[in-house]
């Protein structure tokens, strides 16, 4: 059985914004802004700090911050 090697890939930071309310059911309407090509070595705290700085520049309130890390598996 071969040894699996994990190769980190670039990450993405996503802000999920509440842009309104559905008049039919009262559920929030969510749009997202994604910032790609974040270095895989970026610590989660740094990504969070950048996200909170970006939140201050947004017109809408933030529902959720996502930090999506991607890896490639090889032998």
CHARMM internal coordinates of N, CA and C (Angstrom, degrees):
IC EDIT
DIST 1 N 1 CA 1.4475
DIST 1 CA 1 C 1.5314
ANGL 1 N 1 CA 1 C 108.77
DIST 1 C 2 N 1.3329
ANGL 1 CA 1 C 2 N 117.00
DIHE 1 N 1 CA 1 C 2 N 131.81
DIST 2 N 2 CA 1.4625
ANGL 1 C 2 N 2 CA 122.42
DIHE 1 CA 1 C 2 N 2 CA -178.18
DIST 2 CA 2 C 1.5223
ANGL 2 N 2 CA 2 C 111.18
DIHE 1 C 2 N 2 CA 2 C -76.51
DIST 2 C 3 N 1.3155
ANGL 2 CA 2 C 3 N 114.54
DIHE 2 N 2 CA 2 C 3 N 152.34
DIST 3 N 3 CA 1.4603
ANGL 2 C 3 N 3 CA 120.87
DIHE 2 CA 2 C 3 N 3 CA 176.50
DIST 3 CA 3 C 1.5236
ANGL 3 N 3 CA 3 C 108.98
DIHE 2 C 3 N 3 CA 3 C -82.99
DIST 3 C 4 N 1.3069
ANGL 3 CA 3 C 4 N 116.20
DIHE 3 N 3 CA 3 C 4 N 131.98
DIST 4 N 4 CA 1.4596
ANGL 3 C 4 N 4 CA 121.42
DIHE 3 CA 3 C 4 N 4 CA -179.62
DIST 4 CA 4 C 1.5245
ANGL 4 N 4 CA 4 C 109.25
DIHE 3 C 4 N 4 CA 4 C -87.98
DIST 4 C 5 N 1.3164
ANGL 4 CA 4 C 5 N 115.17
DIHE 4 N 4 CA 4 C 5 N 133.29
DIST 5 N 5 CA 1.4586
ANGL 4 C 5 N 5 CA 122.05
DIHE 4 CA 4 C 5 N 5 CA 178.11
DIST 5 CA 5 C 1.5260
ANGL 5 N 5 CA 5 C 108.23
DIHE 4 C 5 N 5 CA 5 C -113.00
DIST 5 C 6 N 1.3197
ANGL 5 CA 5 C 6 N 116.37
DIHE 5 N 5 CA 5 C 6 N 131.68
DIST 6 N 6 CA 1.4619
ANGL 5 C 6 N 6 CA 121.50
DIHE 5 CA 5 C 6 N 6 CA 178.07
DIST 6 CA 6 C 1.5246
ANGL 6 N 6 CA 6 C 108.73
DIHE 5 C 6 N 6 CA 6 C -99.27
DIST 6 C 7 N 1.3292
ANGL 6 CA 6 C 7 N 115.57
DIHE 6 N 6 CA 6 C 7 N 122.53
DIST 7 N 7 CA 1.4576
ANGL 6 C 7 N 7 CA 121.54
DIHE 6 CA 6 C 7 N 7 CA 179.48
DIST 7 CA 7 C 1.5318
ANGL 7 N 7 CA 7 C 107.62
DIHE 6 C 7 N 7 CA 7 C -109.53
DIST 7 C 8 N 1.3403
ANGL 7 CA 7 C 8 N 117.77
DIHE 7 N 7 CA 7 C 8 N 114.88
DIST 8 N 8 CA 1.4706
ANGL 7 C 8 N 8 CA 119.61
DIHE 7 CA 7 C 8 N 8 CA 179.90
DIST 8 CA 8 C 1.5283
ANGL 8 N 8 CA 8 C 111.18
DIHE 7 C 8 N 8 CA 8 C -64.90
DIST 8 C 9 N 1.3113
ANGL 8 CA 8 C 9 N 115.57
DIHE 8 N 8 CA 8 C 9 N 141.29
DIST 9 N 9 CA 1.4686
ANGL 8 C 9 N 9 CA 122.67
DIHE 8 CA 8 C 9 N 9 CA 175.98
DIST 9 CA 9 C 1.5208
ANGL 9 N 9 CA 9 C 107.97
DIHE 8 C 9 N 9 CA 9 C -114.91
DIST 9 C 10 N 1.3270
ANGL 9 CA 9 C 10 N 116.67
DIHE 9 N 9 CA 9 C 10 N 172.69
DIST 10 N 10 CA 1.4608
ANGL 9 C 10 N 10 CA 119.78
DIHE 9 CA 9 C 10 N 10 CA 177.79
DIST 10 CA 10 C 1.5264
ANGL 10 N 10 CA 10 C 110.51
DIHE 9 C 10 N 10 CA 10 C -61.19
DIST 10 C 11 N 1.3213
ANGL 10 CA 10 C 11 N 115.09
DIHE 10 N 10 CA 10 C 11 N 153.37
DIST 11 N 11 CA 1.4586
ANGL 10 C 11 N 11 CA 121.81
DIHE 10 CA 10 C 11 N 11 CA -178.78
DIST 11 CA 11 C 1.5246
ANGL 11 N 11 CA 11 C 109.97
DIHE 10 C 11 N 11 CA 11 C -106.68
DIST 11 C 12 N 1.3286
ANGL 11 CA 11 C 12 N 115.54
DIHE 11 N 11 CA 11 C 12 N 177.35
DIST 12 N 12 CA 1.4627
ANGL 11 C 12 N 12 CA 121.56
DIHE 11 CA 11 C 12 N 12 CA 177.59
DIST 12 CA 12 C 1.5241
ANGL 12 N 12 CA 12 C 108.90
DIHE 11 C 12 N 12 CA 12 C -137.71
DIST 12 C 13 N 1.3089
ANGL 12 CA 12 C 13 N 115.55
DIHE 12 N 12 CA 12 C 13 N 142.16
DIST 13 N 13 CA 1.4551
ANGL 12 C 13 N 13 CA 122.79
DIHE 12 CA 12 C 13 N 13 CA 176.40
DIST 13 CA 13 C 1.5217
ANGL 13 N 13 CA 13 C 106.90
DIHE 12 C 13 N 13 CA 13 C -110.96
DIST 13 C 14 N 1.3213
ANGL 13 CA 13 C 14 N 116.88
DIHE 13 N 13 CA 13 C 14 N 127.20
DIST 14 N 14 CA 1.4601
ANGL 13 C 14 N 14 CA 120.46
DIHE 13 CA 13 C 14 N 14 CA -176.31
DIST 14 CA 14 C 1.5255
ANGL 14 N 14 CA 14 C 110.27
DIHE 13 C 14 N 14 CA 14 C -125.87
DIST 14 C 15 N 1.3302
ANGL 14 CA 14 C 15 N 115.33
DIHE 14 N 14 CA 14 C 15 N 129.88
DIST 15 N 15 CA 1.4592
ANGL 14 C 15 N 15 CA 121.96
DIHE 14 CA 14 C 15 N 15 CA 172.68
DIST 15 CA 15 C 1.5182
ANGL 15 N 15 CA 15 C 107.54
DIHE 14 C 15 N 15 CA 15 C -104.59
DIST 15 C 16 N 1.3210
ANGL 15 CA 15 C 16 N 116.80
DIHE 15 N 15 CA 15 C 16 N 124.06
DIST 16 N 16 CA 1.4716
ANGL 15 C 16 N 16 CA 122.07
DIHE 15 CA 15 C 16 N 16 CA 176.87
DIST 16 CA 16 C 1.5185
ANGL 16 N 16 CA 16 C 106.86
DIHE 15 C 16 N 16 CA 16 C -100.33
DIST 16 C 17 N 1.3325
ANGL 16 CA 16 C 17 N 115.86
DIHE 16 N 16 CA 16 C 17 N 116.00
DIST 17 N 17 CA 1.4633
ANGL 16 C 17 N 17 CA 122.86
DIHE 16 CA 16 C 17 N 17 CA -172.07
DIST 17 CA 17 C 1.5206
ANGL 17 N 17 CA 17 C 111.83
DIHE 16 C 17 N 17 CA 17 C -107.06
DIST 17 C 18 N 1.3196
ANGL 17 CA 17 C 18 N 115.66
DIHE 17 N 17 CA 17 C 18 N 138.67
DIST 18 N 18 CA 1.4683
ANGL 17 C 18 N 18 CA 121.53
DIHE 17 CA 17 C 18 N 18 CA 175.36
DIST 18 CA 18 C 1.5267
ANGL 18 N 18 CA 18 C 106.44
DIHE 17 C 18 N 18 CA 18 C -87.24
DIST 18 C 19 N 1.3384
ANGL 18 CA 18 C 19 N 115.88
DIHE 18 N 18 CA 18 C 19 N 109.60
DIST 19 N 19 CA 1.4636
ANGL 18 C 19 N 19 CA 120.91
DIHE 18 CA 18 C 19 N 19 CA -175.46
DIST 19 CA 19 C 1.5220
ANGL 19 N 19 CA 19 C 113.19
DIHE 18 C 19 N 19 CA 19 C -102.00
DIST 19 C 20 N 1.3251
ANGL 19 CA 19 C 20 N 116.22
DIHE 19 N 19 CA 19 C 20 N -3.34
DIST 20 N 20 CA 1.4548
ANGL 19 C 20 N 20 CA 119.76
DIHE 19 CA 19 C 20 N 20 CA 179.17
DIST 20 CA 20 C 1.5122
ANGL 20 N 20 CA 20 C 110.97
DIHE 19 C 20 N 20 CA 20 C 170.23
DIST 20 C 21 N 1.3321
ANGL 20 CA 20 C 21 N 114.34
DIHE 20 N 20 CA 20 C 21 N -171.31
DIST 21 N 21 CA 1.4615
ANGL 20 C 21 N 21 CA 121.37
DIHE 20 CA 20 C 21 N 21 CA -179.98
DIST 21 CA 21 C 1.5238
ANGL 21 N 21 CA 21 C 108.29
DIHE 20 C 21 N 21 CA 21 C -129.95
DIST 21 C 22 N 1.3133
ANGL 21 CA 21 C 22 N 115.99
DIHE 21 N 21 CA 21 C 22 N 133.93
DIST 22 N 22 CA 1.4563
ANGL 21 C 22 N 22 CA 121.25
DIHE 21 CA 21 C 22 N 22 CA 177.39
DIST 22 CA 22 C 1.5270
ANGL 22 N 22 CA 22 C 108.24
DIHE 21 C 22 N 22 CA 22 C -67.85
DIST 22 C 23 N 1.3359
ANGL 22 CA 22 C 23 N 118.33
DIHE 22 N 22 CA 22 C 23 N 120.26
DIST 23 N 23 CA 1.4597
ANGL 22 C 23 N 23 CA 120.09
DIHE 22 CA 22 C 23 N 23 CA -177.25
DIST 23 CA 23 C 1.5291
ANGL 23 N 23 CA 23 C 113.85
DIHE 22 C 23 N 23 CA 23 C -68.28
DIST 23 C 24 N 1.3265
ANGL 23 CA 23 C 24 N 117.33
DIHE 23 N 23 CA 23 C 24 N -21.30
DIST 24 N 24 CA 1.4587
ANGL 23 C 24 N 24 CA 120.57
DIHE 23 CA 23 C 24 N 24 CA -178.31
DIST 24 CA 24 C 1.5268
ANGL 24 N 24 CA 24 C 113.17
DIHE 23 C 24 N 24 CA 24 C -76.81
DIST 24 C 25 N 1.3490
ANGL 24 CA 24 C 25 N 115.90
DIHE 24 N 24 CA 24 C 25 N -41.13
DIST 25 N 25 CA 1.4667
ANGL 24 C 25 N 25 CA 117.95
DIHE 24 CA 24 C 25 N 25 CA -175.00
DIST 25 CA 25 C 1.5304
ANGL 25 N 25 CA 25 C 114.25
DIHE 24 C 25 N 25 CA 25 C -127.63
DIST 25 C 26 N 1.3246
ANGL 25 CA 25 C 26 N 117.64
DIHE 25 N 25 CA 25 C 26 N -0.71
DIST 26 N 26 CA 1.4575
ANGL 25 C 26 N 26 CA 120.97
DIHE 25 CA 25 C 26 N 26 CA 177.41
DIST 26 CA 26 C 1.5207
ANGL 26 N 26 CA 26 C 114.51
DIHE 25 C 26 N 26 CA 26 C 77.46
DIST 26 C 27 N 1.3242
ANGL 26 CA 26 C 27 N 117.61
DIHE 26 N 26 CA 26 C 27 N 4.36
DIST 27 N 27 CA 1.4666
ANGL 26 C 27 N 27 CA 121.06
DIHE 26 CA 26 C 27 N 27 CA 179.79
DIST 27 CA 27 C 1.5265
ANGL 27 N 27 CA 27 C 109.60
DIHE 26 C 27 N 27 CA 27 C -74.60
DIST 27 C 28 N 1.3291
ANGL 27 CA 27 C 28 N 116.55
DIHE 27 N 27 CA 27 C 28 N 145.94
DIST 28 N 28 CA 1.4646
ANGL 27 C 28 N 28 CA 118.96
DIHE 27 CA 27 C 28 N 28 CA 178.34
DIST 28 CA 28 C 1.5281
ANGL 28 N 28 CA 28 C 111.33
DIHE 27 C 28 N 28 CA 28 C -68.51
DIST 28 C 29 N 1.3141
ANGL 28 CA 28 C 29 N 115.48
DIHE 28 N 28 CA 28 C 29 N 145.77
DIST 29 N 29 CA 1.4618
ANGL 28 C 29 N 29 CA 122.15
DIHE 28 CA 28 C 29 N 29 CA 174.05
DIST 29 CA 29 C 1.5234
ANGL 29 N 29 CA 29 C 106.40
DIHE 28 C 29 N 29 CA 29 C -96.53
DIST 29 C 30 N 1.3303
ANGL 29 CA 29 C 30 N 116.60
DIHE 29 N 29 CA 29 C 30 N 121.72
DIST 30 N 30 CA 1.4586
ANGL 29 C 30 N 30 CA 122.45
DIHE 29 CA 29 C 30 N 30 CA -173.90
DIST 30 CA 30 C 1.5261
ANGL 30 N 30 CA 30 C 110.28
DIHE 29 C 30 N 30 CA 30 C -111.57
DIST 30 C 31 N 1.3244
ANGL 30 CA 30 C 31 N 116.32
DIHE 30 N 30 CA 30 C 31 N 130.42
DIST 31 N 31 CA 1.4596
ANGL 30 C 31 N 31 CA 123.21
DIHE 30 CA 30 C 31 N 31 CA 168.70
DIST 31 CA 31 C 1.5190
ANGL 31 N 31 CA 31 C 106.65
DIHE 30 C 31 N 31 CA 31 C -119.14
DIST 31 C 32 N 1.3136
ANGL 31 CA 31 C 32 N 116.46
DIHE 31 N 31 CA 31 C 32 N 155.77
DIST 32 N 32 CA 1.4592
ANGL 31 C 32 N 32 CA 118.25
DIHE 31 CA 31 C 32 N 32 CA -179.47
DIST 32 CA 32 C 1.5181
ANGL 32 N 32 CA 32 C 110.92
DIHE 31 C 32 N 32 CA 32 C -125.55
DIST 32 C 33 N 1.3359
ANGL 32 CA 32 C 33 N 114.44
DIHE 32 N 32 CA 32 C 33 N 150.25
DIST 33 N 33 CA 1.4582
ANGL 32 C 33 N 33 CA 122.95
DIHE 32 CA 32 C 33 N 33 CA 172.01
DIST 33 CA 33 C 1.5168
ANGL 33 N 33 CA 33 C 105.91
DIHE 32 C 33 N 33 CA 33 C -120.02
DIST 33 C 34 N 1.3257
ANGL 33 CA 33 C 34 N 115.62
DIHE 33 N 33 CA 33 C 34 N 126.44
DIST 34 N 34 CA 1.4568
ANGL 33 C 34 N 34 CA 120.59
DIHE 33 CA 33 C 34 N 34 CA -177.13
DIST 34 CA 34 C 1.5142
ANGL 34 N 34 CA 34 C 109.77
DIHE 33 C 34 N 34 CA 34 C -116.12
DIST 34 C 35 N 1.3147
ANGL 34 CA 34 C 35 N 115.01
DIHE 34 N 34 CA 34 C 35 N 134.73
DIST 35 N 35 CA 1.4594
ANGL 34 C 35 N 35 CA 122.76
DIHE 34 CA 34 C 35 N 35 CA 177.39
DIST 35 CA 35 C 1.5334
ANGL 35 N 35 CA 35 C 106.49
DIHE 34 C 35 N 35 CA 35 C -114.21
DIST 35 C 36 N 1.3313
ANGL 35 CA 35 C 36 N 116.01
DIHE 35 N 35 CA 35 C 36 N 110.40
DIST 36 N 36 CA 1.4625
ANGL 35 C 36 N 36 CA 122.63
DIHE 35 CA 35 C 36 N 36 CA -175.10
DIST 36 CA 36 C 1.5189
ANGL 36 N 36 CA 36 C 111.60
DIHE 35 C 36 N 36 CA 36 C -94.11
DIST 36 C 37 N 1.3107
ANGL 36 CA 36 C 37 N 114.63
DIHE 36 N 36 CA 36 C 37 N 176.90
DIST 37 N 37 CA 1.4667
ANGL 36 C 37 N 37 CA 124.16
DIHE 36 CA 36 C 37 N 37 CA 174.43
DIST 37 CA 37 C 1.5236
ANGL 37 N 37 CA 37 C 112.68
DIHE 36 C 37 N 37 CA 37 C 63.89
DIST 37 C 38 N 1.3321
ANGL 37 CA 37 C 38 N 117.39
DIHE 37 N 37 CA 37 C 38 N 36.17
DIST 38 N 38 CA 1.4566
ANGL 37 C 38 N 38 CA 121.22
DIHE 37 CA 37 C 38 N 38 CA 174.18
DIST 38 CA 38 C 1.5231
ANGL 38 N 38 CA 38 C 106.86
DIHE 37 C 38 N 38 CA 38 C -84.13
DIST 38 C 39 N 1.3030
ANGL 38 CA 38 C 39 N 117.04
DIHE 38 N 38 CA 38 C 39 N 133.67
DIST 39 N 39 CA 1.4606
ANGL 38 C 39 N 39 CA 121.52
DIHE 38 CA 38 C 39 N 39 CA -177.32
DIST 39 CA 39 C 1.5242
ANGL 39 N 39 CA 39 C 111.13
DIHE 38 C 39 N 39 CA 39 C -57.04
DIST 39 C 40 N 1.3094
ANGL 39 CA 39 C 40 N 115.95
DIHE 39 N 39 CA 39 C 40 N 140.18
DIST 40 N 40 CA 1.4637
ANGL 39 C 40 N 40 CA 120.75
DIHE 39 CA 39 C 40 N 40 CA -178.05
DIST 40 CA 40 C 1.5227
ANGL 40 N 40 CA 40 C 112.14
DIHE 39 C 40 N 40 CA 40 C -65.00
DIST 40 C 41 N 1.3184
ANGL 40 CA 40 C 41 N 117.31
DIHE 40 N 40 CA 40 C 41 N -23.57
DIST 41 N 41 CA 1.4656
ANGL 40 C 41 N 41 CA 121.11
DIHE 40 CA 40 C 41 N 41 CA -178.95
DIST 41 CA 41 C 1.5291
ANGL 41 N 41 CA 41 C 112.53
DIHE 40 C 41 N 41 CA 41 C -83.72
DIST 41 C 42 N 1.3232
ANGL 41 CA 41 C 42 N 117.40
DIHE 41 N 41 CA 41 C 42 N -2.71
DIST 42 N 42 CA 1.4739
ANGL 41 C 42 N 42 CA 120.08
DIHE 41 CA 41 C 42 N 42 CA -178.45
DIST 42 CA 42 C 1.5314
ANGL 42 N 42 CA 42 C 109.97
DIHE 41 C 42 N 42 CA 42 C -65.51
DIST 42 C 43 N 1.3353
ANGL 42 CA 42 C 43 N 117.22
DIHE 42 N 42 CA 42 C 43 N 125.49
DIST 43 N 43 CA 1.4683
ANGL 42 C 43 N 43 CA 119.67
DIHE 42 CA 42 C 43 N 43 CA 178.19
DIST 43 CA 43 C 1.5262
ANGL 43 N 43 CA 43 C 111.57
DIHE 42 C 43 N 43 CA 43 C -67.43
DIST 43 C 44 N 1.3180
ANGL 43 CA 43 C 44 N 116.18
DIHE 43 N 43 CA 43 C 44 N 151.03
DIST 44 N 44 CA 1.4655
ANGL 43 C 44 N 44 CA 121.56
DIHE 43 CA 43 C 44 N 44 CA -179.73
DIST 44 CA 44 C 1.5289
ANGL 44 N 44 CA 44 C 111.39
DIHE 43 C 44 N 44 CA 44 C -58.88
DIST 44 C 45 N 1.3395
ANGL 44 CA 44 C 45 N 117.15
DIHE 44 N 44 CA 44 C 45 N -37.83
DIST 45 N 45 CA 1.4685
ANGL 44 C 45 N 45 CA 120.11
DIHE 44 CA 44 C 45 N 45 CA -179.75
DIST 45 CA 45 C 1.5198
ANGL 45 N 45 CA 45 C 111.28
DIHE 44 C 45 N 45 CA 45 C -63.27
DIST 45 C 46 N 1.3370
ANGL 45 CA 45 C 46 N 117.05
DIHE 45 N 45 CA 45 C 46 N -40.75
DIST 46 N 46 CA 1.4673
ANGL 45 C 46 N 46 CA 120.47
DIHE 45 CA 45 C 46 N 46 CA 177.93
DIST 46 CA 46 C 1.5220
ANGL 46 N 46 CA 46 C 110.66
DIHE 45 C 46 N 46 CA 46 C -64.42
DIST 46 C 47 N 1.3290
ANGL 46 CA 46 C 47 N 117.15
DIHE 46 N 46 CA 46 C 47 N -41.95
DIST 47 N 47 CA 1.4647
ANGL 46 C 47 N 47 CA 120.58
DIHE 46 CA 46 C 47 N 47 CA 178.11
DIST 47 CA 47 C 1.5263
ANGL 47 N 47 CA 47 C 110.23
DIHE 46 C 47 N 47 CA 47 C -62.13
DIST 47 C 48 N 1.3147
ANGL 47 CA 47 C 48 N 116.61
DIHE 47 N 47 CA 47 C 48 N -41.65
DIST 48 N 48 CA 1.4681
ANGL 47 C 48 N 48 CA 120.77
DIHE 47 CA 47 C 48 N 48 CA 178.90
DIST 48 CA 48 C 1.5261
ANGL 48 N 48 CA 48 C 110.90
DIHE 47 C 48 N 48 CA 48 C -64.64
DIST 48 C 49 N 1.3205
ANGL 48 CA 48 C 49 N 117.31
DIHE 48 N 48 CA 48 C 49 N -41.70
DIST 49 N 49 CA 1.4632
ANGL 48 C 49 N 49 CA 121.06
DIHE 48 CA 48 C 49 N 49 CA 178.99
DIST 49 CA 49 C 1.5287
ANGL 49 N 49 CA 49 C 111.30
DIHE 48 C 49 N 49 CA 49 C -62.12
DIST 49 C 50 N 1.3237
ANGL 49 CA 49 C 50 N 116.31
DIHE 49 N 49 CA 49 C 50 N -41.61
DIST 50 N 50 CA 1.4724
ANGL 49 C 50 N 50 CA 120.63
DIHE 49 CA 49 C 50 N 50 CA 177.03
DIST 50 CA 50 C 1.5224
ANGL 50 N 50 CA 50 C 109.82
DIHE 49 C 50 N 50 CA 50 C -65.01
DIST 50 C 51 N 1.3201
ANGL 50 CA 50 C 51 N 117.23
DIHE 50 N 50 CA 50 C 51 N -42.47
DIST 51 N 51 CA 1.4642
ANGL 50 C 51 N 51 CA 121.09
DIHE 50 CA 50 C 51 N 51 CA 179.66
DIST 51 CA 51 C 1.5229
ANGL 51 N 51 CA 51 C 111.05
DIHE 50 C 51 N 51 CA 51 C -60.33
DIST 51 C 52 N 1.3238
ANGL 51 CA 51 C 52 N 116.89
DIHE 51 N 51 CA 51 C 52 N -44.14
DIST 52 N 52 CA 1.4702
ANGL 51 C 52 N 52 CA 118.89
DIHE 51 CA 51 C 52 N 52 CA -179.66
DIST 52 CA 52 C 1.5274
ANGL 52 N 52 CA 52 C 111.27
DIHE 51 C 52 N 52 CA 52 C -66.40
DIST 52 C 53 N 1.3284
ANGL 52 CA 52 C 53 N 117.34
DIHE 52 N 52 CA 52 C 53 N -32.55
DIST 53 N 53 CA 1.4660
ANGL 52 C 53 N 53 CA 119.96
DIHE 52 CA 52 C 53 N 53 CA 175.38
DIST 53 CA 53 C 1.5265
ANGL 53 N 53 CA 53 C 110.37
DIHE 52 C 53 N 53 CA 53 C -67.76
DIST 53 C 54 N 1.3336
ANGL 53 CA 53 C 54 N 117.24
DIHE 53 N 53 CA 53 C 54 N -39.81
DIST 54 N 54 CA 1.4656
ANGL 53 C 54 N 54 CA 121.09
DIHE 53 CA 53 C 54 N 54 CA 179.03
DIST 54 CA 54 C 1.5279
ANGL 54 N 54 CA 54 C 111.62
DIHE 53 C 54 N 54 CA 54 C -68.65
DIST 54 C 55 N 1.3259
ANGL 54 CA 54 C 55 N 116.66
DIHE 54 N 54 CA 54 C 55 N -31.35
DIST 55 N 55 CA 1.4630
ANGL 54 C 55 N 55 CA 120.15
DIHE 54 CA 54 C 55 N 55 CA 179.01
DIST 55 CA 55 C 1.5209
ANGL 55 N 55 CA 55 C 110.58
DIHE 54 C 55 N 55 CA 55 C -59.52
DIST 55 C 56 N 1.3251
ANGL 55 CA 55 C 56 N 115.69
DIHE 55 N 55 CA 55 C 56 N -37.70
DIST 56 N 56 CA 1.4599
ANGL 55 C 56 N 56 CA 119.85
DIHE 55 CA 55 C 56 N 56 CA 179.05
DIST 56 CA 56 C 1.5185
ANGL 56 N 56 CA 56 C 113.50
DIHE 55 C 56 N 56 CA 56 C -63.55
DIST 56 C 57 N 1.3152
ANGL 56 CA 56 C 57 N 116.96
DIHE 56 N 56 CA 56 C 57 N -17.67
DIST 57 N 57 CA 1.4703
ANGL 56 C 57 N 57 CA 121.32
DIHE 56 CA 56 C 57 N 57 CA -179.48
DIST 57 CA 57 C 1.5298
ANGL 57 N 57 CA 57 C 112.61
DIHE 56 C 57 N 57 CA 57 C -96.89
DIST 57 C 58 N 1.3213
ANGL 57 CA 57 C 58 N 116.90
DIHE 57 N 57 CA 57 C 58 N -3.48
DIST 58 N 58 CA 1.4622
ANGL 57 C 58 N 58 CA 120.96
DIHE 57 CA 57 C 58 N 58 CA -175.78
DIST 58 CA 58 C 1.5279
ANGL 58 N 58 CA 58 C 111.69
DIHE 57 C 58 N 58 CA 58 C -88.59
DIST 58 C 59 N 1.3129
ANGL 58 CA 58 C 59 N 115.06
DIHE 58 N 58 CA 58 C 59 N 148.92
DIST 59 N 59 CA 1.4647
ANGL 58 C 59 N 59 CA 121.89
DIHE 58 CA 58 C 59 N 59 CA 177.48
DIST 59 CA 59 C 1.5257
ANGL 59 N 59 CA 59 C 111.15
DIHE 58 C 59 N 59 CA 59 C -77.07
DIST 59 C 60 N 1.3365
ANGL 59 CA 59 C 60 N 116.91
DIHE 59 N 59 CA 59 C 60 N -31.15
DIST 60 N 60 CA 1.4601
ANGL 59 C 60 N 60 CA 122.31
DIHE 59 CA 59 C 60 N 60 CA -174.05
DIST 60 CA 60 C 1.5277
ANGL 60 N 60 CA 60 C 111.22
DIHE 59 C 60 N 60 CA 60 C -107.09
DIST 60 C 61 N 1.3174
ANGL 60 CA 60 C 61 N 115.79
DIHE 60 N 60 CA 60 C 61 N 162.46
DIST 61 N 61 CA 1.4618
ANGL 60 C 61 N 61 CA 119.98
DIHE 60 CA 60 C 61 N 61 CA 177.60
DIST 61 CA 61 C 1.5331
ANGL 61 N 61 CA 61 C 109.79
DIHE 60 C 61 N 61 CA 61 C -77.92
DIST 61 C 62 N 1.3108
ANGL 61 CA 61 C 62 N 115.19
DIHE 61 N 61 CA 61 C 62 N 155.26
DIST 62 N 62 CA 1.4649
ANGL 61 C 62 N 62 CA 121.17
DIHE 61 CA 61 C 62 N 62 CA -176.53
DIST 62 CA 62 C 1.5189
ANGL 62 N 62 CA 62 C 110.46
DIHE 61 C 62 N 62 CA 62 C -96.83
DIST 62 C 63 N 1.3200
ANGL 62 CA 62 C 63 N 115.07
DIHE 62 N 62 CA 62 C 63 N 130.35
DIST 63 N 63 CA 1.4555
ANGL 62 C 63 N 63 CA 121.85
DIHE 62 CA 62 C 63 N 63 CA 176.59
DIST 63 CA 63 C 1.5228
ANGL 63 N 63 CA 63 C 110.65
DIHE 62 C 63 N 63 CA 63 C -87.80
DIST 63 C 64 N 1.3349
ANGL 63 CA 63 C 64 N 115.88
DIHE 63 N 63 CA 63 C 64 N -38.90
DIST 64 N 64 CA 1.4579
ANGL 63 C 64 N 64 CA 119.71
DIHE 63 CA 63 C 64 N 64 CA -173.44
DIST 64 CA 64 C 1.5238
ANGL 64 N 64 CA 64 C 110.11
DIHE 63 C 64 N 64 CA 64 C -160.25
DIST 64 C 65 N 1.3358
ANGL 64 CA 64 C 65 N 115.48
DIHE 64 N 64 CA 64 C 65 N 147.59
DIST 65 N 65 CA 1.4679
ANGL 64 C 65 N 65 CA 122.51
DIHE 64 CA 64 C 65 N 65 CA 172.41
DIST 65 CA 65 C 1.5258
ANGL 65 N 65 CA 65 C 106.34
DIHE 64 C 65 N 65 CA 65 C -111.90
DIST 65 C 66 N 1.3325
ANGL 65 CA 65 C 66 N 116.30
DIHE 65 N 65 CA 65 C 66 N 129.99
DIST 66 N 66 CA 1.4655
ANGL 65 C 66 N 66 CA 120.71
DIHE 65 CA 65 C 66 N 66 CA 177.51
DIST 66 CA 66 C 1.5214
ANGL 66 N 66 CA 66 C 109.28
DIHE 65 C 66 N 66 CA 66 C -121.28
DIST 66 C 67 N 1.3163
ANGL 66 CA 66 C 67 N 115.54
DIHE 66 N 66 CA 66 C 67 N 138.95
DIST 67 N 67 CA 1.4658
ANGL 66 C 67 N 67 CA 122.21
DIHE 66 CA 66 C 67 N 67 CA 175.35
DIST 67 CA 67 C 1.5174
ANGL 67 N 67 CA 67 C 106.36
DIHE 66 C 67 N 67 CA 67 C -124.46
DIST 67 C 68 N 1.3162
ANGL 67 CA 67 C 68 N 115.68
DIHE 67 N 67 CA 67 C 68 N 105.18
DIST 68 N 68 CA 1.4581
ANGL 67 C 68 N 68 CA 121.43
DIHE 67 CA 67 C 68 N 68 CA -172.66
DIST 68 CA 68 C 1.5234
ANGL 68 N 68 CA 68 C 109.94
DIHE 67 C 68 N 68 CA 68 C -102.13
DIST 68 C 69 N 1.3343
ANGL 68 CA 68 C 69 N 115.57
DIHE 68 N 68 CA 68 C 69 N 114.30
DIST 69 N 69 CA 1.4639
ANGL 68 C 69 N 69 CA 121.21
DIHE 68 CA 68 C 69 N 69 CA 177.50
DIST 69 CA 69 C 1.5210
ANGL 69 N 69 CA 69 C 108.79
DIHE 68 C 69 N 69 CA 69 C -98.45
DIST 69 C 70 N 1.3117
ANGL 69 CA 69 C 70 N 114.88
DIHE 69 N 69 CA 69 C 70 N 142.86
DIST 70 N 70 CA 1.4600
ANGL 69 C 70 N 70 CA 120.48
DIHE 69 CA 69 C 70 N 70 CA -177.44
DIST 70 CA 70 C 1.5195
ANGL 70 N 70 CA 70 C 109.03
DIHE 69 C 70 N 70 CA 70 C -125.71
DIST 70 C 71 N 1.3226
ANGL 70 CA 70 C 71 N 115.63
DIHE 70 N 70 CA 70 C 71 N 141.97
DIST 71 N 71 CA 1.4712
ANGL 70 C 71 N 71 CA 121.29
DIHE 70 CA 70 C 71 N 71 CA 178.26
DIST 71 CA 71 C 1.5151
ANGL 71 N 71 CA 71 C 109.46
DIHE 70 C 71 N 71 CA 71 C -134.74
DIST 71 C 72 N 1.3234
ANGL 71 CA 71 C 72 N 114.64
DIHE 71 N 71 CA 71 C 72 N 154.63
DIST 72 N 72 CA 1.4550
ANGL 71 C 72 N 72 CA 121.04
DIHE 71 CA 71 C 72 N 72 CA 174.79
DIST 72 CA 72 C 1.5281
ANGL 72 N 72 CA 72 C 107.00
DIHE 71 C 72 N 72 CA 72 C -111.44
DIST 72 C 73 N 1.3090
ANGL 72 CA 72 C 73 N 116.61
DIHE 72 N 72 CA 72 C 73 N 133.71
DIST 73 N 73 CA 1.4648
ANGL 72 C 73 N 73 CA 121.51
DIHE 72 CA 72 C 73 N 73 CA 177.42
DIST 73 CA 73 C 1.5162
ANGL 73 N 73 CA 73 C 109.14
DIHE 72 C 73 N 73 CA 73 C -101.26
DIST 73 C 74 N 1.3239
ANGL 73 CA 73 C 74 N 116.01
DIHE 73 N 73 CA 73 C 74 N 128.63
DIST 74 N 74 CA 1.4576
ANGL 73 C 74 N 74 CA 121.54
DIHE 73 CA 73 C 74 N 74 CA 178.17
DIST 74 CA 74 C 1.5250
ANGL 74 N 74 CA 74 C 109.72
DIHE 73 C 74 N 74 CA 74 C -135.72
DIST 74 C 75 N 1.2915
ANGL 74 CA 74 C 75 N 115.72
DIHE 74 N 74 CA 74 C 75 N 170.60
DIST 75 N 75 CA 1.4819
ANGL 74 C 75 N 75 CA 120.56
DIHE 74 CA 74 C 75 N 75 CA 176.49
DIST 75 CA 75 C 1.5019
ANGL 75 N 75 CA 75 C 110.19
DIHE 74 C 75 N 75 CA 75 C -96.74
END
COOR INIT
IC SEED 1 N 1 CA 1 C
IC BUILD
